[in-house]
Amino acid sequence: MKYSEFKAEVEKLGYWVDIDHAPIYVDKSERGETIIAIGKHKRFAVDPSWSGFHTITEEKQIAIYNLAHALTVTPLEEREEEKRYWLQRIEPPILGEQDPRYLFYTRVGGYYDIGTTKSEWRNVIKTIFTESEIAEMDITGFEKIEVTP
């Protein structure tokens, strides 16, 4: 399970979670009572002994604990989302300053091209590529620009 998946599932249950720090705390609200803590630097570290855990329904206890378990059995290196990038063309200085151009893939035609937009369009134009996709490409002449949330 990825951290982002864990966070989304916890939030569906109506709770707040901070996945950016260690340990990970699940609370009743942003400033609320802690329900459970999960280790971020080692596997199988779950601590439901917080007082907030005992104040929620058994159904919610089971749901939270099952999510925490799914996260902690996931190897650490598999919990992070794969980094995503735009591939910006490196323009030769002789051309002077131009609008940045980005690699895109047209799913309908099945070809690559370059354009001035970084926006994806209706599952037809793909402009963002994962690290594993890039590893299979020759990106000579392009610079990776990390997509941040």
Secondary structure, DSSP 4 states (H G I P E B T S, - for coil): --HHHHHHHHHHTT-EEE-SSSSEEEESSTTS-EEEEE-SSSTT-EE--SGGGGGS-HHHHHHHHHHHHHHHHS-GGGSSPPPEEEEEE---GGG-S----EEEEETTTTEEEEES----BTTTEE--EEHHHHHTS--TTEEEEE---
